Amino acid sequence: MKRYLTRKIVIYILTFFFAVTIDWAIPRFMPGDPVAVLLSRFATLPNVAEHLHSYFIQAFGLDKPLWEQYISFWNALLHGDLGISIYYYPKPVAEIIKSALPYDIALLVPSIVLSWIVGNWLGALAGKNRKLDSYLMPVFYFLTASPYFWFAIVLAYLLGVKLDLFPVSGAYSYGIIPSLSWAFIKDFLHHWTLPFLSLFLVQLGGWAIGMRNMIIYEIEADYAHYLEALGSSERLILKHAFRNAMLPQVTGLALQLGLIVAGALTTEIVFSYPGIGYVLMQGILNQDYFLIQGCFLMIILNVLVANFLIDLLYVVIDPRVKYSYTGGE
């Protein structure tokens, strides 16, 4: 077990280093001038704009050679400093992410977890019942083939515009101050419903198809036929098949939860939902190096942490992993 954990930790540290390096490099190779984008929002005289451009270039450290910028980036990162956003100047990137993260968690955790639970249950039913499978599979394929943004637009049009059941933009109504009061919670859930449904339904189809295919594969595996020859009950065979089929689904769940801070960017754009996916889009459109770095850094950290936790969970739910490192001791 110690050897297993040591190997995994080393791999994750190296992955983190290279992923963060790429995260730092990509924005800087984008064409354009982020400071010019910042100054375009202000009405200034040409000579004043020139001086401001020079000032901001030095203030953001963009006048230094790339290798110095890279070292400064790691030095700031190790001290917990993600820099100042160019687009939201002068707000720190950490503050922007901190304010957007709760909206992502409130929207994405329920949609991912509930779609995973319901999707696996429906997929397992379809996998062991051919008659039910013929009715459910077309629905699953339709849902998983639907782009997030298209499904979000359809729901917004039908339930928001036509039936006027839910609002189609924002996380809460204008004029309401976020708090733990019942009035705010009720208003928040009212705005939350459409983005949640669009994510829940599309993801449900994918989980269901994955579980259905894995159940069919496991039922036809050699161990299942062996158990059947021994006279084992169908319930016992399905129990083993379901447990083995869950392994790739658990991995998929970890990856989805790891990507939570990226959000479903298109869904957040359709509903103007103020999550990190929407913030990331603003950073990309305005060439905000520091905001892009901060958002992708959160994605990297979440993916690595989620995968590390799932590696630990695999030792518990899959004895073959433990056996491979202990030799059956």
C-alpha positions in Angstrom: 0.0 0.0 0.0 2.9 2.4 0.8 4.5 1.7 -2.5 1.2 2.2 -4.3 0.6 5.6 -2.6 4.2 6.8 -3.1 4.1 6.0 -6.8 0.7 7.8 -7.2 1.9 10.9 -5.3 5.0 11.2 -7.4 3.0 10.9 -10.6 0.5 13.5 -9.4 3.2 16.0 -8.4 4.8 15.7 -11.9 1.4 16.0 -13.6 0.7 19.1 -11.6 4.0 20.7 -12.5 3.6 20.1 -16.3 -0.1 20.9 -16.3 0.4 24.2 -14.5 3.4 25.1 -16.8 1.2 24.6 -19.8 -1.6 26.6 -18.1 0.9 29.5 -17.7 2.3 29.3 -21.2 -0.9 29.0 -23.4 -2.4 32.5 -22.6 1.0 34.1 -23.3 1.1 32.7 -26.8 -2.3 34.0 -27.6 -2.2 36.8 -30.2 -3.2 40.3 -28.9 -2.4 42.7 -26.1 -4.4 42.2 -22.9 -3.5 45.7 -21.6 -4.8 47.3 -24.8 -8.1 45.5 -24.2 -8.1 46.9 -20.7 -7.5 50.4 -21.8 -10.1 50.2 -24.6 -12.7 50.4 -21.9 -11.6 53.9 -20.8 -11.9 57.1 -22.8 -8.4 58.6 -22.7 -6.3 60.9 -24.8 -3.7 59.2 -27.0 -0.7 60.4 -25.0 -2.4 59.5 -21.7 -3.3 56.0 -23.1 0.4 55.5 -24.1 1.6 56.3 -20.6 -1.1 54.1 -19.0 -0.2 51.2 -21.3 3.4 51.4 -20.3 2.4 51.6 -16.6 0.1 48.6 -16.7 2.7 46.5 -18.7 5.2 47.1 -15.9 2.5 46.7 -13.1 1.5 43.2 -14.5 5.1 42.3 -15.0 4.6 41.7 -18.8 7.7 43.7 -19.7 10.0 41.1 -18.2 11.4 38.2 -20.3 9.3 35.1 -20.3 11.6 33.1 -18.1 11.4 35.8 -15.4 7.6 35.9 -15.7 7.6 32.1 -15.3 9.7 32.2 -12.1 7.6 35.0 -10.7 4.5 33.0 -11.4 5.7 30.0 -9.4 6.9 32.2 -6.6 3.6 34.0 -6.4 1.7 30.7 -6.7 3.6 29.1 -3.9 2.7 32.1 -1.7 -1.0 31.7 -2.6 -1.1 34.8 -4.9 -3.0 34.2 -8.2 -2.4 37.8 -9.4 -4.7 40.7 -10.3 -7.3 40.3 -13.0 -6.8 42.4 -16.0 -10.5 42.4 -17.1 -11.9 42.9 -13.5 -9.0 45.2 -12.6 -8.1 45.8 -9.8 -9.8 42.7 -8.2 -7.6 39.8 -7.3 -8.1 36.6 -9.2 -8.5 34.6 -6.0 -11.4 36.9 -4.9 -13.2 36.5 -8.2 -12.9 32.7 -8.1 -14.0 32.6 -4.5 -17.2 34.6 -5.3 -18.0 32.4 -8.4 -17.2 28.9 -6.9 -20.3 28.6 -4.7 -22.5 29.0 -7.7 -20.7 26.2 -9.5 -20.9 23.9 -6.5 -24.6 24.5 -6.0 -25.4 23.8 -9.6 -22.9 21.1 -10.7 -22.6 18.8 -7.6 -26.4 18.0 -7.5 -26.7 17.7 -11.3 -23.6 15.4 -11.6 -24.3 13.2 -8.6 -28.1 12.8 -9.2 -27.6 12.1 -12.9 -25.0 9.5 -12.0 -27.2 7.8 -9.5 -30.4 7.8 -11.6 -28.5 7.1 -14.9 -26.7 4.1 -13.4 -30.0 2.7 -12.0 -31.8 3.1 -15.3 -28.9 1.8 -17.3 -28.7 -1.3 -15.1 -32.5 -1.9 -15.6 -32.1 -1.6 -19.3 -29.1 -3.9 -19.4 -30.9 -6.8 -17.7 -34.3 -6.2 -19.4 -34.3 -6.3 -23.2 -37.9 -5.2 -23.5 -37.3 -2.1 -21.3 -34.0 -1.6 -23.1 -35.8 -1.1 -26.5 -37.8 1.8 -25.0 -35.1 3.4 -22.9 -32.1 3.4 -25.2 -33.6 5.8 -27.8 -34.3 8.3 -25.0 -30.8 7.8 -23.6 -29.1 8.4 -27.0 -31.2 11.5 -27.6 -30.3 13.0 -24.3 -26.5 12.2 -24.5 -26.4 13.4 -28.1 -28.0 16.8 -27.2 -25.4 19.6 -26.8 -25.6 21.3 -23.4 -26.2 24.7 -25.0 -29.0 23.4 -27.3 -30.8 21.6 -24.5 -30.4 24.7 -22.3 -31.9 26.9 -25.1 -34.8 24.5 -25.6 -35.6 24.4 -21.9 -35.3 28.2 -21.6 -37.7 28.7 -24.5 -40.3 26.1 -23.4 -40.3 26.5 -19.7 -39.0 30.0 -19.4 -40.5 31.9 -22.3 -43.5 30.0 -23.5 -44.8 28.7 -20.1 -43.1 31.4 -18.0 -42.5 29.0 -15.2 -38.8 29.8 -14.5 -36.5 32.8 -15.1 -34.0 32.4 -17.9 -31.0 34.4 -16.6 -29.0 35.1 -13.5 -28.6 33.2 -10.3 -31.1 35.4 -8.4 -33.4 38.4 -9.1 -32.1 41.9 -9.3 -32.6 43.8 -6.1 -32.2 40.7 -3.8 -29.2 40.6 -1.6 -27.6 37.1 -1.2 -28.3 35.8 2.3 -29.5 32.7 4.1 -33.0 34.0 4.3 -35.9 31.9 2.9 -36.8 34.6 0.4 -33.3 34.5 -1.2 -33.1 30.6 -1.1 -36.5 30.4 -2.8 -35.5 32.9 -5.4 -32.2 31.2 -6.0 -33.8 27.8 -6.5 -36.2 29.3 -8.9 -33.3 30.5 -11.1 -31.4 27.3 -10.4 -33.9 24.9 -11.8 -33.5 25.4 -15.6 -29.6 25.2 -15.6 -29.9 22.2 -13.3 -32.4 20.4 -15.6 -30.3 21.0 -18.7 -27.2 19.5 -17.1 -29.0 16.7 -15.3 -30.9 15.3 -18.3 -27.9 15.5 -20.8 -25.6 13.8 -18.3 -28.2 11.2 -17.3 -28.2 9.8 -20.9 -24.4 9.2 -20.9 -24.3 7.5 -17.5 -27.2 5.2 -18.4 -25.6 4.1 -21.7 -22.3 3.4 -20.0 -23.9 1.3 -17.3 -26.2 -0.5 -19.7 -23.2 -1.5 -21.9 -21.1 -2.6 -19.0 -23.9 -4.7 -17.5 -24.4 -6.5 -20.7 -20.6 -7.1 -21.0 -20.3 -8.3 -17.4 -23.3 -10.7 -17.7 -21.6 -12.3 -20.8 -18.2 -12.6 -19.0 -16.7 -16.0 -18.2 -17.1 -15.6 -14.5 -20.9 -15.0 -14.9 -21.3 -18.2 -17.0 -19.2 -20.0 -14.4 -21.5 -18.9 -11.6 -24.5 -19.8 -13.7 -23.1 -23.3 -14.3 -22.6 -23.7 -10.5 -26.3 -23.0 -10.0 -25.9 -19.5 -8.6 -29.0 -17.3 -8.5 -29.6 -14.6 -11.0 -29.5 -12.1 -8.2 -26.0 -13.1 -7.2 -24.7 -12.9 -10.7 -26.2 -9.5 -11.2 -24.7 -8.4 -7.9 -21.2 -9.2 -9.1 -21.9 -7.8 -12.6 -23.1 -4.5 -11.2 -20.1 -4.2 -8.9 -17.7 -4.7 -11.7 -19.6 -2.4 -14.0 -19.5 0.3 -11.5 -15.7 0.7 -11.6 -15.5 2.7 -14.8 -18.6 4.7 -13.8 -16.9 5.7 -10.5 -13.9 6.8 -12.5 -16.1 8.9 -14.7 -17.8 10.4 -11.7 -14.5 11.5 -10.2 -13.5 13.1 -13.5 -16.8 15.0 -13.7 -16.5 16.2 -10.1 -12.9 17.2 -10.8 -14.0 19.4 -13.7 -16.7 21.0 -11.6 -15.0 24.4 -11.4 -15.0 24.7 -15.2 -18.7 24.3 -15.1 -20.8 23.6 -18.2 -19.5 26.8 -19.8 -22.1 26.9 -22.5 -25.0 26.3 -20.0 -23.7 29.2 -17.8 -23.5 31.4 -20.9 -27.1 30.6 -22.0 -28.5 31.4 -18.5 -25.9 34.1 -17.6 -25.2 32.0 -14.6 -22.2 33.5 -12.6 -20.1 30.4 -12.2 -16.4 29.9 -13.0 -17.2 28.7 -16.5 -18.7 32.1 -17.3 -15.8 33.9 -15.6 -13.3 31.8 -17.6 -15.1 32.8 -20.8 -14.7 36.5 -19.9 -11.0 35.9 -19.2 -10.5 34.3 -22.6 -12.5 36.9 -24.5 -10.5 39.7 -22.8 -7.1 37.9 -22.9 -6.9 38.1 -19.1 -3.7 36.0 -18.5 -4.1 35.9 -14.8 -7.8 35.0 -14.7 -7.3 32.3 -17.3 -4.4 30.9 -15.2 -6.4 31.0 -12.0 -9.5 29.3 -13.5 -7.5 26.5 -15.2 -5.4 26.1 -12.0 -8.6 25.3 -10.1 -9.6 22.8 -12.8 -6.2 21.1 -12.6 -6.2 20.9 -8.8 -9.8 19.5 -8.7 -9.1 16.9 -11.4 -5.9 15.7 -9.7 -7.5 15.6 -6.2 -10.5 13.8 -7.5 -8.4 11.2 -9.3 -6.2 10.7 -6.3 -9.2 10.1 -4.1 -10.6 7.6 -6.6 -7.3 5.8 -6.7 -7.6 5.3 -3.0 -11.2 4.2 -3.3 -10.2 1.7 -6.0 -8.1 -0.1 -3.5 -11.2 -0.7 -1.4 -13.7 -1.5 -4.1 -11.4 -3.5 -6.4 -9.2 -6.2 -4.6 -7.1 -6.6 -7.8 -5.4 -3.2 -7.3 -4.4 -4.1 -3.7 -3.3 -7.6 -4.9 -1.1 -6.1 -7.6 1.0 -4.1 -5.0 0.9 -6.5 -2.1 1.2 -9.8 -3.9 -1.8 -11.1 -2.1 -0.4 -10.6 1.4 
